[in-house]
Amino acid sequence: MKILIFGGRVIDPANHIDGQYNILLENGKVAWIGRGVPDAEETIDASGMIVAPGFIDIHMHEDPVAEGKIRQCIFPMMLRQGVTTAVGGNCGGNVHDPVDYLNIVDRDGTAVNVALYAGHEYFRIAAGAEDIYGGATQKQQEAMAAAIRSALDAGCVGVSFGLRYVPGADKAEFFRAAQCCRESRKPIASHVRDDADAVFASIEELLEAGRAFGIPMQISHIGSMAGFGQMEAVLRQVDAACREGLDVTLDCYPYFAFSTRLGTPTYDPGWLRRYHCGYDVLEFCDGKYRGQRATEKTFHEVRTEFPECLTVCYVMQEADIRLAYRHPKVMLGSDGITDNGRGHPRCAGTFPRFLAEFVKKSDLTLYQAIEKMTAMPAKRLGFKNKGHLAVGADGDITIFDMETIQDKATFADPALPPAGIEYVLIGGETVLKHGRILRDTQGKSVRI
C-alpha cells in the first residue's frame, strides 16, 4: 500500500527540514520525500497542517496486565494526542515483567508502539527486597542485577530508578543496578532521591553514577523535582556537568501541578514543610473524596485506608516550567499515569498542551517544540528508525492543525481528548483520523 501525504508543512528537526513537502509511505516506511506528486493508492491532504514525525513520549507509565492481556486505557489516550511511541517502566516501576510485556505487545498489538525501561524497584521486589524503607542484601542485589541485565539484553531501553520511592535503596545499591548499563551504554533514568531544596544533592548522586560508569543519564520530570524555585540553579548544575563531558538530558511535563499516589514517600512526614504549604494544596483523584481538596483529617484517613489513591498537588511554579523548556537539554515527557481514566490531565493532554501553551505563547518556536517531542527522545534512546522522516524511517507520522491544537483534559475531567490532532499513522497505516481512533492494535514493541 502506497500512501501519499501532500500539501503540508513538514517539520523534521532530525534532518533540518522545515518546508512544504510531500511524503510517500510504502510497506510501512518512508519511501520518498520531495515536491513532486508520485502515484499512490491512498492520499492524505495535509494542506494548512503540520506534518511531523510521530511524537515520542519518553516518560509515561504503561497500562496494566490482567489475565495475560494489556488493559488498554492510557495507550489510546496517548494516540489521541499524537503519540506514536510511548516509553514506560519509568520511576523504577514496571507493572509486569517487562520482557513478557513487550512480547504481549507484539502478540496482541497496542494503540501505540511501546518501549520499556527495566525498573529497579520492580526487580528489587522480585528479588525479595519488598520493604521500601529497608535495604537489599548482597544476594538480593546480585539477583536484581542479573535480572536487569537479562531485560536489557532482551531489548529494554535502559534502567529506570524511583529513588524517591525506595528510601531503603542506598547509594551502593543504586550504583550496583546502574552499572548494568555500563557495557551497553544504555541510559539510566531517575526520579531522583529528593526534590525542592534537596534536589541538588540528589542530582549529584545521579551524576556520580554517570561519571563512574560512563553512561548516559536522563533526569525524570524535572518540573516536579525542581519546580519550586530551584530550576535556574538546577539547570546551571546540569550545564556544568555537560561541560565536564557527562551525557545528561532531562524531561518535563507542561503542567504546574504534580501527581503521585498518596501512600508514597513523597507524602511522608515533612512534606508540608518541604513545599511550604498546607493540606489544601492536595486534591484527591479517586475514592469518596474525589475532586475535593484535602484537610488534615481526610489526608490521614485516605493515606491509611486508600494509599493507592492518585493525587494532584498544586505546588509547582509556572515560571520554573517555562524556564525548563527553554533549555536545550530538556525534552517533553508526560509522566502520564491513570487509574481507569482518573488522575492528572497530562495523560490525555500533554502534547497538545505543550504546543498550545508554550509555542503559541512564544516560549519556544514550533520547530524547537517538535524537536523536543521527536528527535531528542529518539536520539536519547537509540531509536534509529523513529523520530525522523528520512527515507527508510518507520512510517510513524502525526499531522496536526496548529490553529486549533488544544488540550481539553482538565483536573476535573482528565481523560478528555484534545482538539487539533487530525491524523496519526503508525507503521504506515492510518490509525487516527480527525480525532477518531480507527485501529488500536497497530503498535508493536520497540527494543534496543
N, C-alpha and C positions, 0 to 999 in steps of 0.2 A: 504494500500500500504506500503510495506517494502522497504526502500532504504538503501543500504549499501555503505558507503564511506570508501574506503580502500586504503592503501599504503601511506598515507600522514603523515606528521609530525604534530601532534595535539598539539596546544598550547592553554591551558585553564588556565590562571593565577588564576581565582577564585578558582580552585581546585588544583592548584600547579602541573599541568600536562604539560609536555613538552617531547614528545617522539612519536615514531611511534605506532599508534593505529588505529583500525578500529571502525567505528561508525555505529550503526543500528538505523534508524528512522522508527517509526511506529505510525500511527494515529497522525501525526504532532508533535510528541515528540521524544526526545532521549530515545530509549528503551534499549540500551546496548552500552558499550564501552569496548574494550578489544583487544586482539591479535588474536582471532580466526576469522573464516570466516563463519558467520551464513548465512542461506538461505535468499534471498531477491528477489523481483520481478524486482528491478532495481539496478544497480550498478554504482558508480562513481569512476573512477580510479584517485586518487589524488597523485599518485607517483611523487615524486620530488616537491610537492607543500606543502603549509602550510594550515592546516585546523584549523579555529578559530571560536569562537562564532561570530555571525553576529555583525558587527560594529554598535555602537550606537552613533548617533550624538546628543550630549546633548544641542547643541545651534545652531539652524537654524531658518529660517523664512519661514513659510509654504506657500503653494500655495493659491491663492485667490479663492473665491467662486463667481460664476456668474450664475444667474438663477437657484439657488439651486444645482449646480454641482461644484465640485472642478476642476479647470482648471490645470491639472497636467503639470508641467514644471520642477520644481526643484525636485519633488519626483523621477521621473525617473533618473535624474542626480545623486541623492543620491544612487539609486540602482546600477547604473553602477560603482560606486566607492566602492561598498561592504557594504554600509549601509543597515541594515535591519529594524532599528527603528530610526525615526527622531523625535526630540523634538522641537516643535515650540512654538509660543506665547511668544517669548523672547523679552527682552528690553522693556517690558511693553505693547507690541502691539499684538493684535490678529487681523486677517483680517476679522473675522466673530465671532459671538457668539461661544465661544469655546466648549460648551456642544453640541450645534447644529452641529458644525463642526465634532466632534467625532461621532455623530450619522450619519452624511452623510458618513463618512469614513466606518462605519460598514454597511451601506446600499449599497454603491457602490463599496467599496474596493479602495485601492490606491496602488501605486507601492511599498511602504514600509509601515511598521507599523507606526502609528502616535500617539504621546503623546503631550499634550499641557499644558503649564503654563496658568494660568489666568493672563492676562496682566493688570496691574494697570492703564495704560493710556487708554486702551480700555474701562474699566469700569468707568473711570473718565469722559470720553466723554459721555458715555451712561447715566451718572447721570446728565449731563448738564453742566459740567465744561469743556468747549471746548477751552478756552483760555489757551494755554500752558504757557503763562507768568503770568497768573492770578491765584489766589488761589481758592480753592474749599470751599464752605460754609459748615457749620456743617451738614446741611441737605443733601447736596450732598455727603459728606464723609460717612454719615450713609447709604445712598443708595448704595454707592460704596462698602462698607464693606459687606452689606447684599448680594449683587450680587456676590462678590468674594467668600464668604463663601458657597453660593449655588453651584458655579462652583467647588469648592474644594470637596464638598460633592458628586458631580456628577463624580468625577474622575480626575480632573485636578491635575497635579503632584506637584503644588506649586504656588507661586505668583511671577511674574516677574516684574521688575521695569526698566524703562529707565529714571532715574532721570536727566541725561544729556539733555534729550529731553523734559522734562517738568519742566523748571526752576521755575514755579509758585508753584509747589508742595513743600511745606516746610517740615521741619523735622517732625512736628506733623502729617501732612497728611500721610507722608511715614510710620510713626510708626502705625498709625491707620489701614492702609492696611496690613502692615507686621504682625500685631497682629492676623490677621485672621488665621495664620498658627500655633498659639500657641497650640491649642488643638490637632491638628493632627500631629504636628511636621513635617509637610512637609516643604521643603526648600523655602527660598526666594532667587531669583537670580537677580542680579542687574548689569546693565550697570550704574556704579556709577556716581555720580553727576559731577565730573570733572576729568581731566586727566593731564598728564605731571607733572609739579611741584606741582599742586594742588591735585594730586591723593591721597596723604597720608591722608588728612583730609576727603576726600570722602570715602575712605575705612573705616576710623574710624567711620563715620556715620553709615555704614552698620554694623560694629562690635557692635556698641551700641544697635542696634535693636536685634542682636543675644543675647547679654547679657540680655537685658530687658525681652525677651520672651522665651529664652531657645530654639531657633530654629536654624536649620542648615542654612548655608549661602553658596551661590555659587557666586563667583566674575566672571562676564562675560568678555570674550575676553580680558584677562589681557594684551595681547600684544599691543592692541590698546588703552590701558589706561596708561600703564607704560613702553611702548617700546621706550621711547625717552631718555633713560639714567637713569631711575628710578627703573628698575627691581630689581636689587640686594637689594636695600633698602626696596622695597615693599615686597619682599619675606621674609626679616627679620621681617617686621611688621606682616606678616601672621604667621610666626613661633612663635612669641611672643604671638599672640592671641591663637594659638593652645596649647601652654604651659599653658595658663591661663584656658584651658578647653573648649574653644569655638570650634564649629564644622564648619570649613571653608575649602572649596575647590575652585578651580579655573579652568577655561578652557582657551584655547588659540588656535588660528589658525596658520598654519605653513607658513605664508607669511610675507613679510616685508613692506607691504603697507596696509592701512585700506580702508574701503569703507562705505560711507553713502550718504544720499540724500543731495543735495546742499542747500535745504531750511531749514535744521535742525539747531538747536542752535550751533552745532559743528562749523559752519562757521559764527557765529555771529562776529561782530567786535571784534578784539583782537586775532583771530586765527593765524594770521601771526606771531605775537609776541610770542604766546604760543609755536608754533612749530619752531620758529627761521628760517623761510623760506620765499620764495616769492610765487607769484601766480602760478608759473610754476610747482610746486610740484603736482598740482591737474590735473587730467585727466577726461574729460567728457566721460561717458559711453553710452550716448544716445543723441538724438537730432542732430541739424545741425553741432555741433562741435564734434560729436562722434569720439573718438580716438585722439583728439587733447588736448594739454596742455593748461591750462587757461592763459589768460592775465588779467590784472586788468579790462579791458573793457569787455571781454567775461564773466568773473566771475560775474560781477554785472548784465550784460544783462540776462544771463541764470538764475541767482538766482531770478530775478524779474519775468521773463516770464515762467520759467520751473523749479520751486522749487523742483519738484519730481525727477529731473534728478539724477540718480545714478552717483557717482564719485568714483575715486580711488585717494588716497592721499599718495604719496611716501615720508613718513617722519619717518617711524619706523626703529629702529636699529637692524640689524641681530643678533648681539651679545646678545641683550636682549631676543630675542625669543629663542635662543639656551639655554640660562641660564634658562628661564622659564621651558622648558621641562625637564630639569634635576631635577627639584624639585618634590618631591613625592606627593605633593598635586595638581599638575597641570595635567589636562587631556586634551584630544583633543576635539575641537568643531569647526565646520566650520564657524559659523556665516553667512552661505550662505543665500543670498537674490538675486533674479533675476527678471528682467522685460523681460519676453519672451526670456530668454537665454542671456540677456545682463547684464553686471555687472562685478563682481570680479570673477576670476577663481576658488576661493575657493568653489564655488557652485558645480563644477564638478571634482575638483582635490584634495581636502583637504586630504583624507585618503591615497590614493596612494602617494601623495607628502610627507606626514609625514613619510611613510616607506622609500621612496627613498632618501629623503633629510636628515632625522635625524637618521635613522638606518644605512643606507649604509655609512654615514659619521661619524658613531660611537658616536653620541651624546647620543644614547640610545641603549640598546640591543633590539632584536626583541621581546623578552618576555615582557620587560618593555613597549614597544610601544603598543603591543596588550592589555596589562592591561589597558592602558590609553584610549583605544578605546572600551573596553568591560566591564570588571569587575568594574572599577571605576565609570563610569556613571550609571551602573545598581545599584550599591550599593547606590550612592548618591540619586537616585530617587525611590528606593524601588522596582525595577523590579526583583521580586523573580525568575521568570522563564526565564529571559533573561540575556545575558552577561556571560553565562557559558554553559558547555556541560555535566553536571551531568545527570544521569537518571531522567527523568521527566521534564527536561528543554524543552522549546519550540524549535522546530526544525529550528531555525534561524542560518544559518551557512554561512560563507564566506570562499571560497577556492581561494588562490592566489599563483602566482609564484613570489617568492622573487627575482629571477634573472631578470625578465622582468618588474616587477612592476614599473610604472612611470606615473606621471600625464602628460597630454598632453595639458590641458587647459592653455591658455595664457591670458594676459591682452587684447590682440588684438582679440582673439577668445576664450572667456571664457566658452563656452559650449562643447568644445571638450572632448570626453570620454577618460578615461585613458587606459593604457595597463596593463596587468597582472592580472586582476580580472577574473578568469576563471569560477567559479560557485558561484551562490548565491542561497540559499534556504531559504524560509520563510514559517513557519508553516509546515515544512516537504515536501514542494513542490519546485522543481527546477524552479526558476523564471528568472534566467540569466545563459546563457551558452556561454563561450568563448566571453564574452563581449556583447552578443546579448540578449535583453530582450525577454523572452518567454511569460511572463504574467505580466500585470501591475495593477492587481486588487486583489492580494493575501493579501495585507496589511490590517490590522484591527486596531482599536483603542486600545491604551494601557492606562488603567485607574488604578489609585491607590486609 
